[in-house]
């Protein structure tokens, strides 16, 4: 393996035994501060301060107000120290304390490569790009999982350091470290160590753990223990050990509803340089306005040339080759020795050697093309090429846990194969060479949007493999790792959720429909669960390729005019959990029904449910102390309240709707539709209140865009109520009521309401608080419903104003209502017109577990630390 170098090959320092990487995985730094694998003589006079990890600092003259990226203080005077590669700016006094790695070496420091989940373009005020460290003054991207902010053109250079949210069977850690994300902290953020301000709205400074929310200066963060405890909400945060997603190319991105505009296609691991192909947008966009300057298009390999994706650099016309090469490498965040590369002009005119200046090359080319018109307006195009190498230093990472080192470095040459590398590496990692048949070499491409793994064949020549990677893209080498791992026979199994199907079908009908629409393969695809009411199914797929095909195909398929949706469902290993429903009473009822339908498949069959009230009335949220509506509270405070909430039981009622219609010619009863069952949690209304709900529902269906606020919604309710103020239909003559098998005479009313909770119509107490010896005091878990009547719209308004209560009619656990005419009915705010027939209301549904917000205790200011958790993203600008 350590064969002698051929004549003309580069000299490799440290030609003895292979180097072992430290647990932190920090690369060896040359004198110049560059992260180099040991190529050529070391360059001097470039770096300022040996502590700076991978940076290439130089002293610059400041022409505008500038802040230090380490301490975030203003840099007084006219001099600062700037990294040529990543734009990190520092005081001279802060240089020795810089711990933030340069963008050029950041991929080598990733502990577990995890791809990001970028959403759609958005405007993020006073935020900074983590790659180029510049302000996000134009629409930018944000990772929906780890809050990484980046320019679209910088996406290819962002390393795959997203928060690990699940186990994938590759490297499943049993302990978790802080997941630090640099910068973009609130301006008032306090350091956990020194308690001084660590946030800044002027530069990218400070760090925050994306798990526990701890914030600190980058220097102070080293004083904290590396293990993360997940913070105050550790009992609510879902750690990666509880989620498992075994697949070939699926990741957590395919478990979320990522906007289609930025969704990454399966199998496309190359990020490309978004935006630069069409517009020429690059990291350096200066226009060559002076005659002494020229702008060059720089490609980094065959792939960028094929896609016409480039970076722009501006250099002097008299620049030496080495200076042009340095600028080209900086544009791609490549921090290696320029002498290891060459520039090839397009068409392929090789620019090499140090004797010829770039300006002379341009002159020669222009003379050869005289008469073809002016060319000053068109920048020249060049491609970066790596020079042939007789041997290289390769880092090999262990694919198992608790080895003690992050990697081992070995030397490979033209004779080195994947099998020989495995043989050399295993003893260094504490494994027996006799077991080498059980191990394989895996190539991992760590792009910012997808992590791809490729198992190398035993006879794969590694030096040729590295050459091919550099020919494709010279920057791709820094994003590629090699792992030695045990061969595992992974049993393919993917659970695929498919929605958007017609509701009300049988499992066989859904199976036939999907086979017709997407040509599913019956041998490897089966329908495991059916959610008929929602028009959704879950497919069990025992082939990774078929699962990937169905996922991609479902996104472009429509059934009966409705587009399908597809999500990959991971295995969630949580024996006990709580559910936070963000919505109104109707949404809460839908979630309770879904939990009831799936409870036999859940490890926690009876999870407790909390409410973030986002509806119009929010009656159930009021009863359980969650408030009349969400008014912008800090998400962290909301989740703390969920964690501290008390579990209570609530009755849930079953309503059987058995509609009939009388045929007057034959004096017989004919079924108009099959019986239907609905569930009720709050109340069921018959008559005038259901009619108002129906009018509101129809108005919202006609113009849904106008119903975006509770204030507007309540205004619509008032308007439809005023239209019905003189309405009278004598409901008591159109229905019959039985309570506990006993007929009950109804007073003169326009509406009959069955209530399970002491809140109706946006907080009104319809039953009233007066004691009555005929009835028991109502509770939400007493197994009884209260029956109340209202005489019309005016009476309803008086109840909501607190001037009156409803007419108490009955209390019981079994009710039978006979509708003599078609009548409006509403259950938990969902209205419809019910045909004549019977309604049977009974307490046959099991009680549900709800969460009641604990009474708030007075707290001193500042007792709740600013932090954030994974469950609920914070509004922009909130801590």
N, C-alpha and C positions, 0 to 999 in steps of 0.2 A: 504493500500500500504506500509506504513512504519511499517510493522509487526516486532515484537521483534525477535532478532537473536536467532537461536537455539544453543544449547550447542555445543561447538567446532567450531562454525562459526567464521569468522574473525570479528574483531572489526572495525567499520566504524566511522571515525571522522566526526564531524559535523552532529549529528543525528537529528538536528532540521529540519527546513523547507528546501525544495529543493533549491539548489543553482542556481542562475541566472548567465549565462555566460556573459562576457563583449562583446561589439560589435565586438571586435577584435577576439573573440573566443579563447583567450589564456587559456590553461589548467592550473589548479592549480599545482604548483611545490612544491615538498617536499624539505626538507633540503638537500637531496643528489643531488638536481638538476634534479631529474627524474620526468617525467610527469606521475603521478600516480593518479588513481581515488580514492585514500584514503585508501589504503590497508595496514593494519598492522602498527606497530610502525615505525616511520621514522628512516632512517639510517643516520649516521653522518660521517663526516670526508672524504667525497667523493668529493663534489663540491667545486670549487674555484670561488666565485663570484656569488651572488644571481641573477644577471641580465641575466645570460646566459640562454636562453630559451631551457630547456630540455637537455642541454649538461651535460656530466659527465666528468669534467676535472680532470686530474691528472698531477703532475709535472714529466717531463721525462728528461732524459739526451740526448742531441743532439750529434749525431755522424757524421752528414754531414750538409752542408749548408742548412738552413731552413728559410722559410719566413712566416711571420704572415698572416693569412687568413683574418684579419680585415683591417689592414693598409697596407698590402702587403710589408712592410719593412723587411729587413734582421733582423733575431733574433741574436743579438750578445751574446756571452757567450755560456755556455754549457747546459742551462736549458730553457725549453719551457713548455707550458701547452697544453696537447693533450686530446681531447674528445675520450673516449674509444669506443664510438659507431660510430661516423661519421668521425673521423680523423681530426676534426677542430683543427688547431694549432694556438696558440696565445701567444703574449707577456704577461707577468704578468700585465703590465700596461694597456693592452687593454681588460682584462677580463671583467671589469665592463661595458664596452661599447658594448659587443657582442650582437647584435640584431638578427643575422641569426639563425633561429631555427635548432635544431638538426634533422637529417633525421628521427629519431624515432618518433617525434611529428609533423613533417611537415604535414601529412594528416589531423590532427585536425585543422590546421590553414587555410585550403582551403576555400575560400569564396563560390565559385560555382564549384562543381566537374565537370571537363571536361577532357575527355580522350585525349591522345596524338596520333599523326599520325607519327609513325616512318617509315622512308624510309629504304632502303637497307643498308647493312654494308658498311662503308667507312672509309678512313684514314683521321683523323682530327689532323693536326699538332698543337702543342702547345695549345691544348684544354684539359679541365678537366671534369671528371664525376661529376655531381651534387649530386650524391648519396654518393659515397665513397670519393669524392674530390681528387682522384688520377689522374695522367696524362693518357690521352688516347693514349697509346703507341701501341695498337693493334687495328684492325678494330672495330669500335664502331658505335653507332646509333645516329641519330639526328632527332628530331621532325621537320617535314616540316612546322609546323605552328608557334611554339614558340621558336625554336632554342635550345631546351634542348638537351644537349649532355650526353650520358650515356653509360657505358659498357653493353654489352649484358647480362651478368650475374647480373647486377644491375637493369635491367628493372623492375622486379617484385617489387622492393622497391621504385621506383619513384612514387610519389603521382600524382594523376590526377589533376594537376594544369595547364593544357594547357590553352591557350588564348581562351576565349569564343567568337566564331565567329558567332553564330546565336542564335535565340530564339527557345526554344523547348516546350513552354507551361508549363514548370515546375517552374523555377524561372527566370522570365524575368525582368531584372533590367532596369530602365529608366536612371540611371546614372552609369558611369563606372569609376572605379578606375585604377590607374597605375597598369599594369601587370608586376611586377618586375621579372626579371630573373637574377640570380646571376652569376657573373663571365664570363669568356671567352670574355672579352672586348678587343678592340684594345689596344696595349701597350701605345698609345698616347692619350687615351680617357681622357677628362677633366670633372671634377665634376661640375654639374650644380650649386651647392651651394657655394663651396669654391674655384672653378676654379683650383684646383690642380689636378695632374694626379691621376686617379682612376682605370685605367686599369693595368693589370699585365699579363705577359706571364710566370710567375713562379708559381703562385698559383691561386686558384679560389677566386677572390676578386672583389669587386665593383658590382653594379647592373645597369641594363638598363631596361627601360620600353619598352615592346614589341609593344606597340601601338604608342607612340609619339617619342620614341627613346631617351628620356632624360637619361643621365648617371650620376651616383653619387656614392660616398662612401655609404656603407650600413648604416653608422651612419648618414651621411648627408641627406639621403633620407627621414628621418623622419621629416625634416624641410620643405619638399615640401608638397603642398596641396595634399590630397589623390585623388581628382578627376582628371581624365586625359582629356585633351582637344584634344587629337589625333595629336598634333603637327602641324608642318608647312603644312603637306599634309592632314589636316583634311577635306578639301573639296573633297579629292580623296579616303581616306580610307573608306572602307565599314564597318560601325559600326554594332554590333550584332543586334541592333534594326531594321535594314533594311533587315535582312535575317531571314527567318522562316522555320524550318524543324520540323514538327510535326510527330513523329513516335515512335514506341516502342523501337526498338534496332538500328535503323539507326542513324549515327552521321555524322559529317563533313568528317570523314575518307572515307565514302562511296560516297562522292561527289568529291573526288580527285582520280587521277590515282596513287595510292600507289603501289610500286613494289610488285609483287606476293610473293616474298620470305619472306616478313615480314607482309603481309596482315593478319588481324585477322578475323577468321571465325565468322559469326553472332552466338550469343548464347554461345560463349566460352569466358566467362568473366575471367577465371583464367589465369594469365600470365604464371605461372610455373616459373622454374628457368632455363632460356634458356642456354643450353650448359653444365650445370652441370650434367645432367643425364648420358650422354655418356662418358664424359671425367673427371668428378670430379672437374671441374673448380669451384672454390668458391672464396669468398671474401678474405679468408685467405688460401693461397696455400702452406704454408710452408711444407716441407718434414721432417719427423721425422728422422733426421740424427743422433741425439744423443740418447744414450740409456736411458736418463732420460726423453725423450719426447715421446709423442704418438699422432697420428693423428686420429681423430674421424670423422665419417660420421654422420651428424646431419640432421634429418628430422623434419619438423615442424607440421606434422599432417598426416591424412589418405591420403589426396590428393597427397602430395609429395612422400609418400611411394608407392602409386599406380603408379605414373609416374617415380619412381626411380630418383627423383630430390633432391639433397642434397647440404649441405654446409660442407666444411672441416674446422675443428678447430684443433689447435695444443696446447696441454696442457702438463703440467708435469705429470709424472706417479704417483706422490705422491700428486696430487692436491686434495683438499677437494671437496666434492659434490657441495658446493655453488660456488666455483671457476669455476668448470666445467659448472655449470648451467649458470653462468654469461657469460662465453665465448660462450655458445650455443645461449643465447638470443641476445648477441651482433652480432653474425653472421647473425641473422635475423632482426636486428635493432629493437629489442623489448626492451624498456626501462622501464621495470616493476620489481617489487620485485621478486627475484629468489625464495623466499619462497612460492610463489603462484603457482609454477610449480614443476614438477618432470620429471626425465629422465627415459624412459623405454628402456631397451636394446632389440635388435632384435636378436633372438626371445624374446618375451615379458617377460624379466626378469626385474622386477621393481627395479629401483635404487632410494631409498627414505630414509629419515632420515639423520641426521647429524652425527650419530655415526660411520658410515661405510665409509671408504675412497674408492675412485674409484679404486685405485690399488688393494685393497683386493678383490673387485668384479671381476676384471679381472683375479686374481689368481684363484679364485674359479671356474670361467668358464673354464680357461685353464686346470685345474686339471680334470674337468669333461669331457674334450675332448682330453685327452692324446692319442697319437697314430694316430691322424688324420693329422699329418704333421705340418710343421712350419706355424705360423699364424702372425708373426711379419710384413709380407709384406702386409697384408690385414688390413686396418683400421677398427676399430669397428664401428658399426652402432647403433645409438640411436635416439629415437623420443621424442620430447618435448611434454609433456602432461600438461594440466591445471588441478589443483586440484579442486574438487567440491566446489562450492560456494553456500551458503545459500541465499545470497542476493548480489546485485551489484548496483553501481551507474551508471545510464544510461543517456546520453545526448540526449535530444530531440530537434531537430531543427525545426523552423517554415518554412512552405512551402509557405509563402507569404512575401511580402515586407514590409519594414519600421515598424518593430516590436520594435526596440530599443535594443534588445539583440540578440546575435548570437544563443543561445541555453538556455535551462533550464535543470538542473540536478535533477533527481528524483531517488528514491531508489525502486528497483523492487525485488520481492521475488518469491517464488514458486506459489503464488496466483495471480500474476500480469499477465494480458492479454493485448493484443493490445487495446481492448476497454477500459479497466480500465485506461491504460496509457493516452489515449486520453482524458478521463474525467478529470484526474488530471492536465494535461498540459494546457488545453484550458483556464481556468481562469488566469493562470500565463502569458499567451500570450495575454490577453485582449479580449478573445472571450467568449461568453456565453455558458454555459454547455448545455442549452436547444437545441443548434444547433449541438450537437455532432453527430447526424445521418449524417450530411453533411461532416463529417471529417473521415479520415482514416489514419492509420499508414503505412508508406512506408519505406521499408528497401532498402538502396542504397549501392551497392558495388562499391567502387571507385578504381578500378584497373587502372594501368597506360595506358592500351590500350582500355578499354571499361568501361563505367559507366552503370551498370545494376540496374534497379528499380524493386522491387517486392512488391506488395500490400499484407499486412498481413491480414489474416482472423481475425475477431473480437475476437474469442476465442483462438487465438494463444498464448501459454504460452511463455512469453519473456525470462524467465530464461532458459527454455529448448532450446529456439532458440539460445541464446548466447552460451550455452554448445555445441550445434551441430556445430556452427561456429568454436569454438575453437578446437573441435575434427577434423574438416576438415583442419584447419590451424590456429595456434595460432596467426600468424601475420595478418590474415585476419580480426581480430577484430578491429585493428587500422584503417583498410581501409573500415569499415562498419559504416554507419550512419543511424539514424532513423529520419524521417521527419513526422510531422503531417501536413496534407494538405487536402484541400477540394476535395471532390469527383467530378470529371469532366467527363462528357460524351464527349470524344474526337472522332470526326468523322474521321474515317480512310480515308486518301487520300494521295497517294504517286505518284509522277511523276517520272517515270523510263525511262531514256534514254537508248536505245539499238542500238548499231552501229555494223558495220561489215556485214550488210545484202546486198544482191545483189541490185545494183542501178536500177532505172527506172521502179519500180513496182507500182501498184496501192495500195491504202490503204487496200482494201479487200485482195489483194494478200499477202501483208505483214502480215495481220491478220491471214490468213490461214497458211502462212509459219511459224509464231511463234507458232501457235497452234500445228502444226505438230512437231516442234522441241522441244518445252518446255511444251506442254499440258496446255496452258493457259486456265483459266476458264472464259468463256464469261460472266458469271454473274457479275464478279467483275473486269474484265480487258477489256479495250477498247483502241483503237488507237486514240490518240487525235491529233497528228501532224505527218506529213510525210515529210521527207527531201529526196526526191527521188534521186536527183543527188548524194547525199552523201551516200545513202543506210542506212538511219537511221530513226528511229521512236521514238516517245515518247508515253509511255503507261500510262494511268490513271488507277491506282489500288486502289480500295476502301476496301481493306482488308490488314492489316499489315502482317499477316502470309503469304498471297499469294505474297506480294511484296518482302518479305525476301526470299521466295523460288525461285522466278524468278531471283532475283539478284544473288543468289548463283549459280543457275543452268546455267545462261547465261555465267558465267566465265568458265564453263567447256563444253560449247556447240559450235559446229562449224556448219555453214550452207554453203553448196557448197564448203567445204574445207577451209573456212575462219572462224577463231575464232570470237565469238561475244564479244563485250565489253558492260558493264553496268555501269551506273552512276546514283545516286540519285540526282534529281534536286530540290533544295530548292526554296521556294518562295522569290524572291528578290523584295523588296518594295522600289524601287528607281525611282522617277519621272524624274530624269535627270542624265545622266552619260556620260562619255567619254570612248572611246575604244583605247587602245594602242596595235597596231599590231606589233608583233616581227617577222619579216620575210622579204622576198623580195616582188617585185611588184606583183608576182603571188599570194602570200599569201594575200596581201592587196586586190586584186581583189576578191579572194574567200570570204574574210570577208565581203566586201561590198555586194556581192551577197547574202550571208547568212543573213545580216541585212535587205536587201530588201525583202527577202523571209519571214522574221519573224516580220517585222515592225508592222504589224497590231496586233501582240500579245504583243508588248512592251509598257511599261508605258512611255518610251521615244522613240517615233517612229523614230526620226531622230538624233541619237547620232553622235557626232563629232569623227573623227578618226585620231589618231596620229600614227607615224611610228617609230619603232626602226629598222633601215635598216640592215638586215642580209642576203640579197640576193647578186647576182653577179653585176648587173647593178645599181639597186636602183635608177632608174630615177625619180620616183615620190617622193622618199625621198629627192633627191637633190633639186627638184623644191620647195618643202615645207620646205627647210632649215634644214632637219633632218640629212643631211650629206651623204657622199658617202658610208658609212658603219660604223658599230659599232666597236669601237676600244678600248673597255674596260672602258668606262666612268662609274663613280660611279652611281649606280642605283638611289640613292637619287637625284642626279643632273638631271638625265633623267626625273624623275617624276616631279621635280620642273618645268622643261621645258614644260612638258605636261600641268601642271596646269596654266602656264603663256602663253601658246600658243594662237594665234588668230584664231578664226573660219573663214573659207573661204568656198565658194561654188565652186564645180567643176562639169563640165559637165560629164555625163555618157551616153554612146552611146549603142544603140541596133543594133546588126548585125543579119539579117535574112539570113540563109544559105539554099538556095533552089536548091538542086543538081538535074540535069537531065542528061540523056545519050541518044544520038541519035542512033536509030536502022537503020543501013544502008540498010537492006534488005527491010524494009517496009517504009523507009523514014518517020518514026514517032518518037515521043519523049516518052520515057518510064521513069517513076519515079524510081530512084534507092534507095532512102531512104526518109523518111518523112522530112519536113523542120525542121530546128533546129535554136534556138535562143541563142546567146551568148552576154555577156555584155563586153564593152570595156571602160577602163579608160584612158590608156596612148596612145597606138598606135596600129594600125593594119597594118601588112606588107604582101605583096604579091610578091612572086618571090625570089630573091637571099638572102635577109636578113632572110626570113622565112626558106629558105633551110639551111642556116647556123645554125639557131636555132634548126631545126629538127635534123641535124647531131649531134649537141651538146646534145640534149635531148636523142637521141638513145645511144650515148656513156655513158651518165650518167645512163641510165637504165641498161646497160650491166654491169657496175662496179660502183655501187652507193657509195661504200666505199671509192673510191678515190676522190670523189667530196666533200671535206670537207672544202675547203678554197676558198676565192675569187681569190687569186693569181693563184691557180691551174685551176680554172674554166676559167679565162681569157686566160690562156695559151692554154687550149683546144680550145677556140674560135679562137685564132690566128692560131692554127694548121689546123682546118677545113677550115678557110678562105684561107690559102695558097693553100690548095688542090683545091679550087674553083677559083683560081685567073685567070685562062684562060678559065673559063666556060662562055658559051654564049648560050642563048636560045631565044633571041629576044622577050622578054616578051610583048612588045608593039604590036606584031602581034598575041598574044594569048589571049588578053583580050580586052574588050570594056568598056569605062567609060562614065557614064552620071552624070552630076552635076546639081541639080535642074531641072531635066527633059531635060537638054541640053547635046547633045553629045559633048565630048571633045576629040580633037585629041591628041594622046600621042606622045611624042618624042621617039627617040631610047633609051630605058631603059631596065635594067635587074631587077629592083625592083620598086614597087609602094608602098608608105607608107602613111598612114593616121595618122596624129599626133594631139593629143589633148593637150599635154604639151610640153614646150620648152626644152625637154631633151630626147635624144634617144641614145641607144648604149653606156651606161655608161657615160652619161653627155654631149654628143655631141649636138650642136645646128643645127639640120638638116635644119630648115627653114632659119636660118641666121638672122642677125640683121639689114641688109640694109633695108631702107625704100622703099616702092613700092606703087605707087598711085593706082595700080590695086587691092590691097588687104588691108584689115584692119589689124591693129597691133594685133597679136594673144594674146588671154588671155585664161585661163583655164575655164572661166565661161561665155564666149561670145556666146555660142550656135553654134559655127562654128568649123569645122575641116579644117586643112591645108593638102593639098595633095602634096607630094614631090616624085620625081623620083631620082633613082641612076642608074648609068651606069654599075656598077659592083663592085667587091671586092676592087679594087684599089680606086675607088671613095669613097666607104664607109670608107676605111682607111684614106683617106685625110680629110673626114668630121670629123672623130674622132680625128684626129690630129690638127684640127682647121685651116687647109689650104684651105678648100673649104666648101661650103654649098651645099645642095641638089638642084635639079632643081624644082623650084616652078611651079606647074601645075594648081592648083585650090584652092578655098576656098568656103565652103558652109555648109549646114545643112542636105542635102539629097543627097545620092549617090547610084548609081546602077552600079555594076560591073558584066560584063558577062565573065565567064571563058569558053574559047573554048576547053581547055584541062585540065586534072588533074594538079593542081598547088599547090606548098607549100604555106600555109597561117599560120600566127602566130598572135595571139591577146594577148597583154600584156605578151609576152614571152612564151606563150603556143602554140606550133606548131603542125600542122597536114597537111596531103595532102587532099585538097578539090577537090571533083569530079567536072566535068564540070557542069555549071549551073549559077545561079545568086546569088550575094551577095548584099543585100540592107542594107545600113548604114544610120541610122536616129537618131535624138535626142529625141526619144520618152521616154527614161528612165529619171526618175526625177534626178535633180541635187543632189549630195551628199555633206554632210557637212564634210569637212576635217579640220585639225588643222595645221596651219603654225607656225613653231617655231619663237618665238619673237627674234628680233635682240638683241644680247647679249650686255649688258652694262658693262663697266669695273668695276670690283669688287675688293675690297681689300682682301688680303689673310685672310682666317679664318672667312669670313662672313657667310659661310654656315656651320651650325653645323653638326658634325658627328651624323647621326641617320639612322634609317631604318624603312621601313613601310612594310605592309603586302602584297602589290600588287606584288612586284618583289623581289625574294630572291637575296641577294648579293653574288658575287663570294667569295670563301673562302679567308679570309684575308683582305677583304675590310671592311671599317667601315659602 
